[in-house]
């Protein structure tokens, strides 16, 4: 379990995306990101906090911020404004929400065009595309969302915003990971986000990634966990405390 905890730590996007977040909250988040057991991969915040987070963190901890979040509308102008704000403030990574409702309504072409524009605007930053897998009601739609993200050049396909009733699930992760494997893109990665609170939860996804992409993919360049509560259990496990039981429904 300690191995899984260490792997989860190095792949963790420590996240704070509460509506009421303040500069004090972000300062505390950045302090938490630098643990006695090593750093997280990134912090993930609202665009307005990117400059603060970048100033507080060492260069090896990335600063990610969200775009088109959490609505996932087909609003390119607003999304590009988010991207510009993130890039100008010194952000390293953009987590953008796929217009998933449009995809569900059959507007795959419009979604592809949206993602192509976002990919162009975000370069050279890392781009993670949130497909909101818990809202996509079939495996086919989840697979289609993942393919659209990969075809647009996304660096990661991410499950969820964490703002919907259903977030990451092992089932959806398997569908996404299969698409990443089938794409043949050896650099494309996967991000599980929403509802992952314990190392036991994370271990399920670590095993899935190893199954589909190989053990070599369990690195922050290919795997991320988006979570706010997971770090506490990671630290407890690494400190030798009792392991919390899994909260995932699987």
Secondary structure, 3 states (H helix, E strand, C coil): CHHHHHHHHHCEEEECCCCCCCHHHHHHHHHHCEECCEECCEEEECHHHHHHHHHHCCCCCEEEEEECCCCCCCCHHHHHHHHHHHHHCCCCEEEEECCHHHHHCCCHHHHHHHHHHHHHHHCCCEEEEECCCCCCCCHHHHHHHHHHHHHHCCCEEECCCCCCCCCCCHHHHHHHHHHHHHHCCCCCEEEEECCCCCHHHHHHHHHHHHHHHCHHHCCCCCEEEEECCHHHHHHHHHCCCCCCCCCCCC
